Each structure stands twice: as C-alpha cells, then as structure tokens.
Amino acid sequence: MYSLPASTPTSGILTLRQLEALGYDQVARRVAIDNRELERVRNGWFAVPGTPVGLVRAVRLGGKLTCTSALRMIGLWTMPDDLLHVSVKVNAARLRSPDDRRAKWVAADHPDVRLHWNELPVSSRRESPIDDFLPALAHHIACADREGALVAIDSALNLVRGGEPLLRLDALALLLATSPARCRGYLDDADGRSQAGTETLVRLRLKSKGIRVRIQVRIRGVGRVDLLVGDRLVVEVDSRAHHLGDNYEADRRRDLELARQGFVVIRLSYAAVMFRWSDAEAAILDLVHRGEHLRTGRLTRRGLAVVLD
C-alpha cells in the first residue's frame, strides 16, 4: 500500500488524479476509505485525516477557500471573521451543502458561508482547494470594509516568503485597478512597515482624526517604536500574540528609557484596539489637545533622540 501525504494547514485535499499518481486505484481507494485513511469529500475530491474543516467544507460545496478564510491560512493578519468564504465559478452548477455532499446547496441553511462568484481577472490553480494569494486578496479587498482590507494589505506587504515580500506596491496597484471604485484609494493608505494589524488600525483611526502619525520610528537607546505622534507621544501596540514573560520585561525597560528621555508612552493591548477603542482614542486625543505630544521648555532645548530613516 502506498502512503498518503500528511495533512498541513493549507493542504490535505487530493484529487482523483493525484491519488492515481500515488498508486491508489479504485480498490486501494475503497480500502483507504473503509479504514478511514481517506474521506470522499466530493466526486473526484478526497481528504486525508486532519485536513482543516474549512478546506473540506469549501471543496464539498464545490468551490475553493478564499477571501479572509484563505488569507488567514496563508498567514496574513486579518480582522476577526467567523464566515467561511468560498469562491465558485460564475457558471457553477450542482453546488452542494458544505456539510453533506449528497444534499443540494441552500444558502438559508448555511448562514456562516459567504459565496464569492469568481469573475476576477486573476485565477487560481485548477486543482487547488484554496485560492492562490492574489485571487484571495482580490476577493477580500472587494468583500471587506476599508479597515479590514488595509489590515490584510499591510500584512501582505510586510510578510516575507522565500526572501521576497509576498506583495509589492506595483502588484497592489494593478490589483486595485480592477477592484471596486471605492477601493482605488487604498494604495495611498497602505504601509508595509506595520508589524501587526493592530498597528494598521491605530494608524488609520488616528489619521482619520487629522492626527499625523509616523510609523516604526527609531529612537536612540530604545530601537523602533510602533507609532510616534508629534515629537514625543509614543504609541506601542500589542498584537494578539503578545504574551507576558521576556516580552513583558523588555517592554517595561523600553518604556522606562523612553520616559527618561522625555517621551510620553501609551501602550495599547489587542483588546483595547479591537474592543475598547473609544477609550483609547479619547486618551490619545486628550493628550494631543493638551499639547503633550510636542516638545516644550527643556525638552526643546535638550532635543529628543529620534532618528529619522
């Protein structure tokens, strides 16, 4: 008996042609299915144990994982989204329930699934259960609101794969040129220096209030800070993956050094940005209105150790 490939976060789905190439004829496939080493997902499509549920459901329905669902698997930062996003051909027929390959697709039965009818100028590999990066991003840009789209765009510009950025500005410009008209201005707001989606959100939200923000500014004796408002208001933004321990202690040492140099530091948690933003925004606006973000008195004479790249 031949060995089936192991499941990974973005695979585990095999086509009939791929199984036959591995030596699985009809008898071998039946034995593997009976032994629960293989699951028939849809006619011509199979899954090995451990395949992500979203991939299985998308293929069973008759499409590919796309939009937020695909970008998250690729490794991009996205806004919270519990929907399963599936791209299907614009002329697709015989769609099935994502939970029962024998039942027809009925949208009302699956409120957690969003279909994307694929009319995009960019296309994916035919036998892949998940959209390639550019088609998935194109669907996401058209589907998400402005913040959600720019969070994913910044993450793609920042993410490096094989020594190269996953997305470049010239490729983004081409993608936006074919996106809905409301998305055309996203190029001006995109910034691949953001290290996390929470940084992107804070930058966009402060900018919408008319506050000038510099991103990833280097300060002598400290290193780079996430955001700098005015001359001396530092806003550090924790991502969801930020934990206690070494990071916690290092952050406090940085905060002490910033305070010693005359900076004002605000540190925002993931929850503060995502769920309690009005409180965080009010605190930042109060500081700005009082002029706490500007050099005054001795700080003007002494200067601050900001290194502009």
QUIHU-V933450 format. One record per pair of residues at least 24 apart in sequence whose C-alpha atoms are under 10 Angstrom apart, sorted by the first residue. I is the first residue (numbers start at 1). J is the second residue. D is the distance in whole Angstrom. If there is no record, write none. Layout:
# QUIHU-V933450
<<I;J;D> <I;J;D>>
This chain:
# QUIHU-V933450
<<1;28;8> <1;31;10> <1;32;9> <2;28;9> <3;37;10> <4;32;9> <4;37;8> <4;38;9> <4;47;10> <4;48;7> <4;49;10> <5;48;8> <6;48;7> <6;49;8> <6;50;8> <6;51;9> <7;47;9> <7;48;6> <7;49;7> <7;50;6> <7;51;5> <7;52;8> <8;48;10> <8;50;8> <8;51;7> <8;52;8> <9;50;9> <9;51;7> <9;52;6> <9;55;9> <9;73;7> <9;74;9> <9;75;10> <10;51;8> <10;52;8> <10;55;8> <10;65;10> <10;70;9> <10;73;6> <10;74;7> <10;128;10> <10;129;8> <10;130;7> <11;47;9> <11;48;9> <11;50;10> <11;51;7> <11;52;8> <11;55;8> <11;56;10> <11;73;10> <11;128;9> <11;129;8> <11;130;8> <12;38;10> <12;46;8> <12;47;6> <12;48;5> <12;49;8> <12;50;7> <12;51;5> <12;52;8> <12;55;8> <12;56;9> <12;129;9> <13;38;10> <13;39;9> <13;40;10> <13;41;9> <13;45;7> <13;46;6> <13;47;4> <13;48;7> <13;49;10> <13;51;7> <13;52;9> <13;55;8> <13;56;7> <13;59;8> <13;127;9> <13;128;8> <13;129;7> <13;130;10> <14;38;10> <14;39;10> <14;40;10> <14;41;10> <14;44;9> <14;45;6> <14;46;5> <14;47;6> <14;48;8> <14;127;8> <14;128;9> <14;129;9> <15;40;10> <15;41;10> <15;42;10> <15;43;9> <15;44;6> <15;45;5> <15;46;6> <15;47;9> <15;127;7> <15;128;9> <15;129;9> <16;40;10> <16;43;9> <16;44;5> <16;45;6> <16;46;7> <17;44;8> <17;45;9> <17;127;9> <18;44;10> <18;45;10> <18;46;10> <18;127;9> <19;44;10> <19;45;9> <19;46;9> <40;101;9> <41;98;9> <41;99;10> <41;100;9> <41;101;7> <42;96;9> <42;98;10> <42;100;9> <42;101;6> <42;102;9> <43;101;9> <45;127;9> <45;129;9> <53;98;10> <53;99;10> <54;83;10> <54;84;7> <54;85;9> <54;86;9> <54;98;9> <54;130;10> <55;84;9> <55;86;9> <55;98;10> <55;129;7> <55;130;7> <56;98;8> <56;99;9> <56;129;8> <57;84;9> <57;86;9> <57;96;10> <57;97;8> <57;98;4> <57;99;6> <57;100;9> <57;101;9> <57;113;10> <58;84;8> <58;85;8> <58;86;6> <58;87;8> <58;88;9> <58;96;10> <58;97;9> <58;98;6> <58;99;9> <58;113;9> <58;115;10> <58;129;8> <58;130;8> <59;86;9> <59;87;10> <59;88;10> <59;95;10> <59;96;9> <59;98;8> <59;101;10> <59;128;10> <59;129;6> <59;130;9> <60;95;8> <60;96;7> <60;97;7> <60;98;5> <60;99;7> <60;100;7> <60;101;6> <60;102;9> <60;129;10> <61;86;8> <61;87;10> <61;88;9> <61;94;9> <61;95;6> <61;96;5> <61;97;5> <61;98;4> <61;99;8> <61;100;8> <61;101;7> <61;103;10> <61;104;9> <61;105;7> <61;113;10> <61;115;10> <62;86;9> <62;87;9> <62;88;7> <62;89;9> <62;92;8> <62;93;9> <62;94;8> <62;95;5> <62;96;7> <62;97;9> <62;98;8> <62;101;9> <62;105;9> <62;129;10> <63;87;5> <63;88;5> <63;89;7> <63;92;9> <63;95;8> <63;96;10> <63;98;10> <63;115;9> <63;116;9> <63;117;10> <63;118;10> <63;128;10> <63;129;7> <63;130;8> <63;131;9> <64;88;7> <64;89;10> <64;115;10> <64;116;10> <64;124;9> <64;126;10> <64;127;9> <64;128;7> <64;129;5> <64;130;5> <64;131;6> <64;132;10> <64;136;10> <65;115;10> <65;116;10> <65;128;9> <65;129;6> <65;130;5> <65;131;6> <65;132;9> <65;136;8> <66;114;10> <66;115;9> <66;116;8> <66;129;9> <66;130;6> <66;131;5> <66;132;8> <66;133;9> <66;134;10> <66;135;8> <66;136;5> <66;137;8> <66;138;9> <66;139;7> <66;140;8> <67;114;10> <67;115;10> <67;116;8> <67;130;10> <67;131;8> <67;133;9> <67;134;10> <67;135;8> <67;136;5> <67;137;6> <67;138;8> <67;139;5> <67;140;4> <67;141;8> <67;142;9> <67;143;8> <67;144;9> <68;136;8> <68;137;8> <68;139;8> <68;140;6> <68;141;10> <68;143;9> <68;144;9> <68;148;9> <68;149;10> <68;152;9> <69;130;9> <69;131;10> <69;136;9> <69;140;9> <70;129;10> <70;130;6> <70;131;7> <70;132;8> <70;133;8> <70;135;10> <70;136;6> <70;137;9> <70;140;9> <71;130;10> <71;131;9> <71;132;9> <71;133;7> <71;134;10> <71;136;7> <71;137;7> <71;140;8> <71;152;8> <71;155;10> <71;156;9> <72;152;9> <73;130;9> <74;130;10> <74;131;10> <74;132;9> <74;133;8> <74;136;10> <74;156;10> <75;155;9> <75;156;9> <75;159;8> <76;151;9> <76;152;6> <76;153;9> <76;154;9> <76;155;6> <76;156;6> <76;157;10> <76;158;9> <76;159;8> <76;166;10> <76;196;9> <76;197;9> <77;148;10> <77;151;7> <77;152;6> <77;153;9> <77;154;9> <77;155;6> <77;156;8> <77;159;10> <77;195;10> <77;196;7> <77;197;6> <77;198;9> <77;239;10> <78;140;10> <78;147;10> <78;148;7> <78;149;8> <78;150;9> <78;151;6> <78;152;5> <78;153;9> <78;154;10> <78;155;8> <78;196;9> <78;197;7> <78;198;10> <79;144;9> <79;147;8> <79;148;6> <79;149;9> <79;151;7> <79;152;8> <79;197;8> <79;198;9> <79;201;10> <79;274;9> <80;148;9> <80;274;9> <81;112;10> <81;148;10> <82;112;7> <82;113;9> <83;110;10> <83;111;8> <83;112;5> <83;113;5> <83;114;7> <83;115;10> <84;110;10> <84;111;9> <84;112;6> <84;113;5> <84;114;6> <84;115;8> <85;112;9> <85;113;6> <85;114;5> <85;115;6> <85;116;7> <85;136;10> <85;139;9> <85;140;9> <85;143;10> <86;113;7> <86;114;6> <86;115;5> <86;116;6> <86;117;9> <86;118;10> <86;129;10> <86;130;9> <86;131;9> <86;136;10> <86;139;10> <87;114;9> <87;115;6> <87;116;4> <87;117;6> <87;118;6> <87;119;10> <87;130;9> <87;131;8> <87;135;9> <87;136;9> <87;139;8> <88;115;7> <88;116;6> <88;117;5> <88;118;6> <88;119;9> <89;116;8> <89;117;6> <89;118;5> <89;119;7> <89;120;10> <90;116;9> <90;117;5> <90;118;5> <90;119;6> <90;120;10> <91;117;8> <91;118;9> <91;119;10> <92;117;9> <92;118;9> <114;143;10> <116;140;10> <116;142;10> <116;143;9> <120;178;8> <120;179;9> <121;175;9> <121;178;8> <121;179;10> <122;175;9> <122;178;10> <133;166;9> <133;167;9> <134;166;10> <134;167;9> <134;171;9> <134;172;9> <134;175;8> <135;175;9> <137;172;10> <137;175;9> <138;172;9> <138;175;7> <138;176;8> <138;178;9> <138;179;7> <138;180;10> <139;179;9> <141;175;9> <141;176;8> <141;179;7> <141;180;8> <141;182;10> <141;183;7> <141;186;9> <142;176;9> <142;178;10> <142;179;6> <142;180;6> <142;181;10> <142;182;9> <142;183;8> <143;180;10> <144;183;10> <145;182;10> <145;183;9> <146;182;9> <146;183;8> <146;185;10> <146;186;8> <146;189;10> <146;204;10> <147;186;10> <147;197;9> <147;200;8> <147;201;7> <147;204;8> <147;205;9> <148;197;9> <148;200;10> <148;201;9> <149;183;9> <149;186;8> <149;190;10> <150;183;10> <150;186;7> <150;187;9> <150;189;8> <150;190;6> <150;191;9> <150;197;9> <150;200;7> <150;201;9> <150;204;9> <151;190;9> <151;191;9> <151;192;10> <151;194;9> <151;196;8> <151;197;5> <151;198;8> <151;199;9> <151;200;6> <151;201;7> <151;204;10> <152;190;10> <152;196;10> <152;197;7> <152;200;9> <153;186;9> <153;187;9> <153;189;10> <153;190;7> <153;191;8> <153;192;8> <153;197;10> <153;200;10> <154;189;9> <154;190;6> <154;191;5> <154;192;5> <154;193;7> <154;194;6> <154;195;8> <154;196;8> <154;197;8> <154;199;10> <154;200;7> <155;190;10> <155;191;9> <155;192;7> <155;193;9> <155;194;7> <155;195;7> <155;196;7> <155;197;7> <155;200;9> <156;191;10> <156;192;7> <157;190;8> <157;191;7> <157;192;4> <157;193;8> <157;194;9> <158;191;8> <158;192;5> <158;193;6> <158;194;7> <158;195;7> <158;196;9> <159;192;8> <159;193;10> <159;195;9> <165;192;9> <167;192;9> <168;192;9> <191;215;9> <193;226;9> <194;226;8> <194;227;9> <195;226;8> <195;237;10> <195;238;10> <195;239;9> <196;226;10> <196;237;8> <196;238;8> <196;239;6> <196;240;9> <196;241;10> <197;237;10> <197;238;10> <197;239;8> <197;240;9> <197;270;10> <197;273;10> <198;236;10> <198;237;7> <198;238;7> <198;239;6> <198;240;9> <198;268;9> <198;269;9> <198;270;7> <198;271;10> <198;272;10> <198;273;7> <198;274;8> <199;226;7> <199;227;8> <199;235;9> <199;236;8> <199;237;6> <199;238;8> <199;239;8> <199;268;10> <199;270;10> <199;273;9> <200;226;10> <200;227;10> <200;237;10> <201;237;10> <201;273;8> <201;274;9> <201;277;10> <202;226;10> <202;227;9> <202;235;9> <202;236;10> <202;237;8> <202;268;9> <202;273;7> <202;274;10> <202;277;9> <202;280;10> <202;281;9> <203;227;8> <203;228;10> <203;229;10> <203;235;10> <205;277;9> <205;281;8> <206;281;8> <206;284;9> <206;285;9> <209;281;10> <209;285;9> <211;284;10> <211;285;9> <211;288;9> <214;308;10> <216;308;10> <216;309;10> <217;306;7> <217;307;7> <217;308;7> <217;309;8> <218;305;9> <218;306;6> <218;307;5> <218;308;7> <218;309;8> <219;258;9> <219;261;10> <219;304;8> <219;305;6> <219;306;5> <219;307;6> <219;308;8> <220;257;10> <220;258;10> <220;261;10> <220;304;9> <220;305;5> <220;306;6> <220;307;7> <221;254;9> <221;257;7> <221;258;9> <221;261;9> <221;305;8> <221;306;10> <222;251;10> <222;253;9> <222;254;6> <222;255;9> <222;256;10> <222;257;7> <222;258;7> <222;261;10> <222;305;9> <222;306;10> <223;254;9> <223;306;10> <223;307;9> <224;306;10> <224;307;9> <225;254;9> <225;258;10> <225;265;10> <226;267;10> <227;266;10> <228;263;10> <228;264;10> <228;265;9> <228;293;9> <228;306;10> <229;264;10> <229;284;9> <229;288;8> <229;292;10> <229;293;6> <229;294;9> <230;288;8> <230;291;9> <230;292;9> <230;293;5> <230;294;6> <230;295;9> <231;263;8> <231;264;10> <231;292;9> <231;293;6> <231;294;5> <231;295;6> <231;296;10> <231;299;10> <231;300;10> <231;303;10> <231;304;8> <231;306;8> <232;258;9> <232;259;10> <232;261;9> <232;262;7> <232;263;5> <232;264;6> <232;265;8> <232;292;8> <232;293;5> <232;294;6> <232;295;7> <232;299;10> <232;304;8> <232;305;10> <232;306;9> <233;258;10> <233;262;9> <233;263;6> <233;264;5> <233;265;6> <233;266;8> <233;284;9> <233;287;8> <233;288;8> <233;291;10> <233;292;7> <233;293;5> <233;294;8> <233;295;10> <234;258;8> <234;259;10> <234;263;7> <234;264;6> <234;265;5> <234;266;6> <234;267;8> <234;293;8> <235;264;9> <235;265;6> <235;266;5> <235;267;6> <235;268;7> <235;284;9> <236;265;7> <236;266;6> <236;267;5> <236;268;6> <236;269;9> <237;266;8> <237;267;6> <237;268;5> <237;269;6> <237;270;7> <237;272;9> <237;273;8> <238;267;7> <238;268;6> <238;269;5> <238;270;6> <238;271;9> <238;272;9> <238;273;9> <239;268;9> <239;269;7> <239;270;5> <239;271;9> <239;273;9> <240;269;8> <240;270;5> <240;271;8> <240;274;10> <241;270;9> <242;269;9> <242;270;8> <258;304;10> <258;305;10> <261;299;9> <261;302;9> <261;303;9> <261;304;7> <261;305;8> <262;295;9> <262;298;10> <262;299;7> <262;302;10> <262;303;9> <262;304;7> <262;305;9> <263;292;9> <263;293;8> <263;294;10> <263;295;9> <263;299;9> <263;304;8> <263;305;10> <264;292;8> <264;293;7> <264;294;10> <265;293;10>>
